[in-house]
Amino acid sequence: MKVRNFMKQMSKYSAKSIANLSFCLLIIFSINLGCINFRKPWRDYSDKPFNSEEWLAGDEIERGRMYGDLFISRKLDGKSREDVIKLLGEPNKKLTVEGREVWLYRIENRFGNDLRNFPVSFEGKKGAFAGGVRGGTISMIVDDDWVNK
């Protein structure tokens, strides 16, 4: 009789332990999802039209939703530095690449890749254009390799 009661108690504890361990692992996994470079499943990553007010107020994800429209619509073409600041705010980083001033704005795009910067380049009297030029290639987003050089 004592052995049977002991076995019942042990099975309760092991089932509880497994449940507690599973719950803890789920919590740890959920926290890590938010801390590392994974897309956040609760956020909308779909494309949306560029809106300056939303860009200025938004985070990297909201900006990432609008960068495609901003690039394709050519809204920045010919704009002065002051006009770009009015539309997009101050850049996260300023660089010089191939003799051009390039401003980088951090974004988190829908693809979840390492391309995390939307470049805006300035070329003399022509003004701004969306994208960065490097080695004769225009890119609408660039990786952190640009930032480190």
Buried (B, 14 or more C-beta within 10 A) or exposed (E): EEEEEEEEEEEEEEEEEEEEEEEEEEEEEEEEEEEEEEBEEEEEBEEBEBBBEBBEEBEBBBBBBBBBBBBEEEBBEEBEBEEBEEBBBEBBBEBEBEEBBBBBBBBBBBEEEEBBBBBBBBEEEEBBBBBBBBEEEEBBBBEBEBBEE
